Amino acid sequence: MSEPLAVPAPLLLLVAVLALVAVVMLWKLLMVAGLIGLAQWAVITQTEDPTAVLVVVGVPALVLAVLLRRAASRTGPRAGLFPRSARRLEVIR
């Protein structure tokens, strides 16, 4: 029989750290989405004012649309939603 392959400790540590970062980011995303949904539910069920409903549903949708458009229109090594460091590099040069 052959021996089982041993995984190096640094690789295990790297995988564990990356998994922890992914869990924390997902938890934050779910918390924000839950709070937005809770606020929308509260406004929609407690008021009949169409302007309030439009605002509570429309503002998060507009923010998401802007962020997605910014993310899709960026290219290059400094792409991202908030490329401030790229602007600083351009000013320095």
MODELLER restraints for C-alpha pairs under 7 A, 6 or more apart:
rsr = mdl.restraints
at = mdl.atoms
rsr.add(forms.Gaussian(group=physical.xy_distance, feature=features.Distance(at['CA:40:A'], at['CA:56:A']), mean=5.71, stdev=0.5))
rsr.add(forms.Gaussian(group=physical.xy_distance, feature=features.Distance(at['CA:40:A'], at['CA:57:A']), mean=6.51, stdev=0.5))
rsr.add(forms.Gaussian(group=physical.xy_distance, feature=features.Distance(at['CA:43:A'], at['CA:53:A']), mean=6.64, stdev=0.5))
rsr.add(forms.Gaussian(group=physical.xy_distance, feature=features.Distance(at['CA:44:A'], at['CA:53:A']), mean=5.81, stdev=0.5))
rsr.add(forms.Gaussian(group=physical.xy_distance, feature=features.Distance(at['CA:67:A'], at['CA:81:A']), mean=6.53, stdev=0.5))
rsr.add(forms.Gaussian(group=physical.xy_distance, feature=features.Distance(at['CA:70:A'], at['CA:81:A']), mean=5.95, stdev=0.5))
rsr.add(forms.Gaussian(group=physical.xy_distance, feature=features.Distance(at['CA:71:A'], at['CA:80:A']), mean=5.56, stdev=0.5))
rsr.add(forms.Gaussian(group=physical.xy_distance, feature=features.Distance(at['CA:71:A'], at['CA:81:A']), mean=5.07, stdev=0.5))
rsr.add(forms.Gaussian(group=physical.xy_distance, feature=features.Distance(at['CA:74:A'], at['CA:80:A']), mean=6.42, stdev=0.5))
rsr.add(forms.Gaussian(group=physical.xy_distance, feature=features.Distance(at['CA:78:A'], at['CA:86:A']), mean=5.88, stdev=0.5))
